[in-house]
Amino acid sequence: MFFDFLLVIIVSALGLAAHAASTRRWLEWVLRIIIGVSFLIQVLLCLNVPAELLFNPWVAWILLTSCAATLLLLFMPVRKLISLVLTAFDLVISGQFFVPLLPMFRKLTTIKEFLQARTIFNPASIPHMVALYIFVITAACLLASTDPGGFNLPALPFAIPMPISQLISYNGVGLILLSFCGAGIFVSRKPREVLARLGWVKPTLGQVGIGIGLIFFSFAYDALWALYTHQLFGQDLASKLSYYNAGTFAAAGGFAPSVVLALMTALCAGVGEETLIRGALQPVFGILPAALMHGMLHGQFAHAPIFIIQVALWSVFMGIVRRYTNTTTTIIGHAGFNFVTTFLFAFNP
């Protein structure tokens, strides 16, 4: 837990430094050197891969891809291409691509203007470049620990009760700290501007209704996935997942401790994850990459990647809702769903 929080502090510092580099040329070069050194370290890792990993094509592919991506993101033409690809994906997934096709919505006269008005990932932005570097390294670490063979024979880890201290330090304070520093708090933006950038705004009554609707949608989505995985793997996998969740959210003492654990899970995991994924990452990388990162962050499913895909697809839908509302709306849906499910697992009558 300490190591995880230390990583959060380091990445948060990089985020603040990236915003400060926008007006300090020397700091920009410091960050470029850090990324360059990271590339060299990855090259050394590729040249000195342990024997047990040398014959693992999945890990080898992850190492090589991460190494190449770290180097290439330093170059403006590559970042421009990435921006174009991310923007195209986001326009299609969000449905905004189809808006100009309707005569009643035609306000922009050219495709270029249309794309510029909805650009995802600014290639000239130093904070965006550093965010891409962090995204690449994080994704590589998470994917390298994921077993692609788990699709054939899913396995879940031994359930360990989730301490409230971990919820607060990592899921709560940690993810929110990452988000606020990534948005440049006290460096390029004032606190009120950071809240607006992250989508923390007062929801309308209609948005509250949408948030509540997301709770019911999430239960329906979970039920459909349970049926799907039951057809693929039989009742055994569903039993494993139920046992794992019940063990992870165990709360001795009955009703009151279960409510406390459920409330902390809702506030820390629900608010923290939505702030990072929907508030901080989505405006930079778009709906799909942010959703994929959301799925990969559920590393407990490293040996059962079907559940990582389940989280990622659910996250895509939440991202679409965020695009047309705000992060506060998705926080209501995510936190509400977490509260009810955690209470049921923790109370486990």
SULMOGI-V513104 format. One record per residue. N is the residue number from 1. RES is the residue in one small letter. D_FIRST is the distance of its C-alpha to the first C-alpha in Angstrom with 1 decimal. Layout:
n=N res=RES d_first=D_FIRST
n=N res=RES d_first=D_FIRST
This chain:
n=1 res=m d_first=0.0
n=2 res=f d_first=3.8
n=3 res=f d_first=5.4
n=4 res=d d_first=5.1
n=5 res=f d_first=6.3
n=6 res=l d_first=8.6
n=7 res=l d_first=10.0
n=8 res=v d_first=10.7
n=9 res=i d_first=12.6
n=10 res=i d_first=14.5
n=11 res=v d_first=15.6
n=12 res=s d_first=16.6
n=13 res=a d_first=18.6
n=14 res=l d_first=20.2
n=15 res=g d_first=21.2
n=16 res=l d_first=22.8
n=17 res=a d_first=24.5
n=18 res=a d_first=25.9
n=19 res=h d_first=27.5
n=20 res=a d_first=28.9
n=21 res=a d_first=30.3
n=22 res=s d_first=32.6
n=23 res=t d_first=34.8
n=24 res=r d_first=34.1
n=25 res=r d_first=35.3
n=26 res=w d_first=34.0
n=27 res=l d_first=30.4
n=28 res=e d_first=31.0
n=29 res=w d_first=32.0
n=30 res=v d_first=29.0
n=31 res=l d_first=26.8
n=32 res=r d_first=29.3
n=33 res=i d_first=29.0
n=34 res=i d_first=25.2
n=35 res=i d_first=25.6
n=36 res=g d_first=28.5
n=37 res=v d_first=26.6
n=38 res=s d_first=23.9
n=39 res=f d_first=26.8
n=40 res=l d_first=28.2
n=41 res=i d_first=25.0
n=42 res=q d_first=25.0
n=43 res=v d_first=28.7
n=44 res=l d_first=28.0
n=45 res=l d_first=25.4
n=46 res=c d_first=28.2
n=47 res=l d_first=30.7
n=48 res=n d_first=28.7
n=49 res=v d_first=27.2
n=50 res=p d_first=26.7
n=51 res=a d_first=29.5
n=52 res=e d_first=27.5
n=53 res=l d_first=26.4
n=54 res=l d_first=29.8
n=55 res=f d_first=31.4
n=56 res=n d_first=28.7
n=57 res=p d_first=30.3
n=58 res=w d_first=27.4
n=59 res=v d_first=24.9
n=60 res=a d_first=27.9
n=61 res=w d_first=28.8
n=62 res=i d_first=25.3
n=63 res=l d_first=25.3
n=64 res=l d_first=28.8
n=65 res=t d_first=28.4
n=66 res=s d_first=25.3
n=67 res=c d_first=27.3
n=68 res=a d_first=30.4
n=69 res=a d_first=28.7
n=70 res=t d_first=27.0
n=71 res=l d_first=30.5
n=72 res=l d_first=32.5
n=73 res=l d_first=30.5
n=74 res=l d_first=31.8
n=75 res=f d_first=35.3
n=76 res=m d_first=36.8
n=77 res=p d_first=38.9
n=78 res=v d_first=35.9
n=79 res=r d_first=34.0
n=80 res=k d_first=37.2
n=81 res=l d_first=37.4
n=82 res=i d_first=33.8
n=83 res=s d_first=34.7
n=84 res=l d_first=37.8
n=85 res=v d_first=36.1
n=86 res=l d_first=33.2
n=87 res=t d_first=35.9
n=88 res=a d_first=38.1
n=89 res=f d_first=35.4
n=90 res=d d_first=34.3
n=91 res=l d_first=37.9
n=92 res=v d_first=38.6
n=93 res=i d_first=35.5
n=94 res=s d_first=35.9
n=95 res=g d_first=39.6
n=96 res=q d_first=40.6
n=97 res=f d_first=42.5
n=98 res=f d_first=45.0
n=99 res=v d_first=45.7
n=100 res=p d_first=48.3
n=101 res=l d_first=50.1
n=102 res=l d_first=51.3
n=103 res=p d_first=54.2
n=104 res=m d_first=53.3
n=105 res=f d_first=50.0
n=106 res=r d_first=51.4
n=107 res=k d_first=50.8
n=108 res=l d_first=49.8
n=109 res=t d_first=52.6
n=110 res=t d_first=50.9
n=111 res=i d_first=48.1
n=112 res=k d_first=46.9
n=113 res=e d_first=46.7
n=114 res=f d_first=44.9
n=115 res=l d_first=42.2
n=116 res=q d_first=41.8
n=117 res=a d_first=41.4
n=118 res=r d_first=38.4
n=119 res=t d_first=36.8
n=120 res=i d_first=33.2
n=121 res=f d_first=31.5
n=122 res=n d_first=33.6
n=123 res=p d_first=34.2
n=124 res=a d_first=35.3
n=125 res=s d_first=32.2
n=126 res=i d_first=30.0
n=127 res=p d_first=27.0
n=128 res=h d_first=27.7
n=129 res=m d_first=28.0
n=130 res=v d_first=24.6
n=131 res=a d_first=23.1
n=132 res=l d_first=24.8
n=133 res=y d_first=23.4
n=134 res=i d_first=19.7
n=135 res=f d_first=20.7
n=136 res=v d_first=22.3
n=137 res=i d_first=19.5
n=138 res=t d_first=16.9
n=139 res=a d_first=19.4
n=140 res=a d_first=20.3
n=141 res=c d_first=16.9
n=142 res=l d_first=16.5
n=143 res=l d_first=20.1
n=144 res=a d_first=20.2
n=145 res=s d_first=17.8
n=146 res=t d_first=20.0
n=147 res=d d_first=23.0
n=148 res=p d_first=26.1
n=149 res=g d_first=28.0
n=150 res=g d_first=25.9
n=151 res=f d_first=28.5
n=152 res=n d_first=31.0
n=153 res=l d_first=29.1
n=154 res=p d_first=25.9
n=155 res=a d_first=23.4
n=156 res=l d_first=20.3
n=157 res=p d_first=17.5
n=158 res=f d_first=17.6
n=159 res=a d_first=16.4
n=160 res=i d_first=13.5
n=161 res=p d_first=13.7
n=162 res=m d_first=11.4
n=163 res=p d_first=10.4
n=164 res=i d_first=11.8
n=165 res=s d_first=9.3
n=166 res=q d_first=6.8
n=167 res=l d_first=10.1
n=168 res=i d_first=11.0
n=169 res=s d_first=8.2
n=170 res=y d_first=7.7
n=171 res=n d_first=10.9
n=172 res=g d_first=12.9
n=173 res=v d_first=12.7
n=174 res=g d_first=10.8
n=175 res=l d_first=13.3
n=176 res=i d_first=16.2
n=177 res=l d_first=15.6
n=178 res=l d_first=15.8
n=179 res=s d_first=18.9
n=180 res=f d_first=20.6
n=181 res=c d_first=20.2
n=182 res=g d_first=21.3
n=183 res=a d_first=24.3
n=184 res=g d_first=25.2
n=185 res=i d_first=24.9
n=186 res=f d_first=27.2
n=187 res=v d_first=28.1
n=188 res=s d_first=30.1
n=189 res=r d_first=29.8
n=190 res=k d_first=30.2
n=191 res=p d_first=27.8
n=192 res=r d_first=30.4
n=193 res=e d_first=30.8
n=194 res=v d_first=27.1
n=195 res=l d_first=27.2
n=196 res=a d_first=30.2
n=197 res=r d_first=28.7
n=198 res=l d_first=25.7
n=199 res=g d_first=28.2
n=200 res=w d_first=27.3
n=201 res=v d_first=30.9
n=202 res=k d_first=32.8
n=203 res=p d_first=33.7
n=204 res=t d_first=37.3
n=205 res=l d_first=38.4
n=206 res=g d_first=38.8
n=207 res=q d_first=35.3
n=208 res=v d_first=34.0
n=209 res=g d_first=36.2
n=210 res=i d_first=34.7
n=211 res=g d_first=31.2
n=212 res=i d_first=32.4
n=213 res=g d_first=34.1
n=214 res=l d_first=30.8
n=215 res=i d_first=29.5
n=216 res=f d_first=32.6
n=217 res=f d_first=32.4
n=218 res=s d_first=28.8
n=219 res=f d_first=30.1
n=220 res=a d_first=33.1
n=221 res=y d_first=31.1
n=222 res=d d_first=28.8
n=223 res=a d_first=32.0
n=224 res=l d_first=33.6
n=225 res=w d_first=30.8
n=226 res=a d_first=30.9
n=227 res=l d_first=34.6
n=228 res=y d_first=34.1
n=229 res=t d_first=31.5
n=230 res=h d_first=33.8
n=231 res=q d_first=36.7
n=232 res=l d_first=34.8
n=233 res=f d_first=33.0
n=234 res=g d_first=34.6
n=235 res=q d_first=33.3
n=236 res=d d_first=30.9
n=237 res=l d_first=28.2
n=238 res=a d_first=28.5
n=239 res=s d_first=28.1
n=240 res=k d_first=25.0
n=241 res=l d_first=23.4
n=242 res=s d_first=24.6
n=243 res=y d_first=23.3
n=244 res=y d_first=19.8
n=245 res=n d_first=19.7
n=246 res=a d_first=21.2
n=247 res=g d_first=18.7
n=248 res=t d_first=15.6
n=249 res=f d_first=17.1
n=250 res=a d_first=18.7
n=251 res=a d_first=19.8
n=252 res=a d_first=22.0
n=253 res=g d_first=25.0
n=254 res=g d_first=26.6
n=255 res=f d_first=27.4
n=256 res=a d_first=25.9
n=257 res=p d_first=22.3
n=258 res=s d_first=22.5
n=259 res=v d_first=23.6
n=260 res=v d_first=20.9
n=261 res=l d_first=18.1
n=262 res=a d_first=20.2
n=263 res=l d_first=20.7
n=264 res=m d_first=17.1
n=265 res=t d_first=16.4
n=266 res=a d_first=19.5
n=267 res=l d_first=18.8
n=268 res=c d_first=15.2
n=269 res=a d_first=15.2
n=270 res=g d_first=18.9
n=271 res=v d_first=19.3
n=272 res=g d_first=16.2
n=273 res=e d_first=17.1
n=274 res=e d_first=20.7
n=275 res=t d_first=20.4
n=276 res=l d_first=18.7
n=277 res=i d_first=20.7
n=278 res=r d_first=24.0
n=279 res=g d_first=24.1
n=280 res=a d_first=22.7
n=281 res=l d_first=23.1
n=282 res=q d_first=26.1
n=283 res=p d_first=28.6
n=284 res=v d_first=27.8
n=285 res=f d_first=27.7
n=286 res=g d_first=29.4
n=287 res=i d_first=28.8
n=288 res=l d_first=28.4
n=289 res=p d_first=25.9
n=290 res=a d_first=23.6
n=291 res=a d_first=24.0
n=292 res=l d_first=23.3
n=293 res=m d_first=20.0
n=294 res=h d_first=19.2
n=295 res=g d_first=20.0
n=296 res=m d_first=18.1
n=297 res=l d_first=14.8
n=298 res=h d_first=15.3
n=299 res=g d_first=14.2
n=300 res=q d_first=14.5
n=301 res=f d_first=18.2
n=302 res=a d_first=18.3
n=303 res=h d_first=21.0
n=304 res=a d_first=22.7
n=305 res=p d_first=23.2
n=306 res=i d_first=25.8
n=307 res=f d_first=23.2
n=308 res=i d_first=21.7
n=309 res=i d_first=25.3
n=310 res=q d_first=25.7
n=311 res=v d_first=22.9
n=312 res=a d_first=24.2
n=313 res=l d_first=27.8
n=314 res=w d_first=27.0
n=315 res=s d_first=25.2
n=316 res=v d_first=28.4
n=317 res=f d_first=30.4
n=318 res=m d_first=28.0
n=319 res=g d_first=28.4
n=320 res=i d_first=32.2
n=321 res=v d_first=32.1
n=322 res=r d_first=30.1
n=323 res=r d_first=32.7
n=324 res=y d_first=35.5
n=325 res=t d_first=33.8
n=326 res=n d_first=30.7
n=327 res=t d_first=26.9
n=328 res=t d_first=27.6
n=329 res=t d_first=29.6
n=330 res=t d_first=26.9
n=331 res=i d_first=24.4
n=332 res=i d_first=27.0
n=333 res=g d_first=27.2
n=334 res=h d_first=23.6
n=335 res=a d_first=22.5
n=336 res=g d_first=25.6
n=337 res=f d_first=25.0
n=338 res=n d_first=21.4
n=339 res=f d_first=22.8
n=340 res=v d_first=25.6
n=341 res=t d_first=23.9
n=342 res=t d_first=21.0
n=343 res=f d_first=23.6
n=344 res=l d_first=25.7
n=345 res=f d_first=23.0
n=346 res=a d_first=21.7
n=347 res=f d_first=25.3
n=348 res=n d_first=26.7
n=349 res=p d_first=30.1
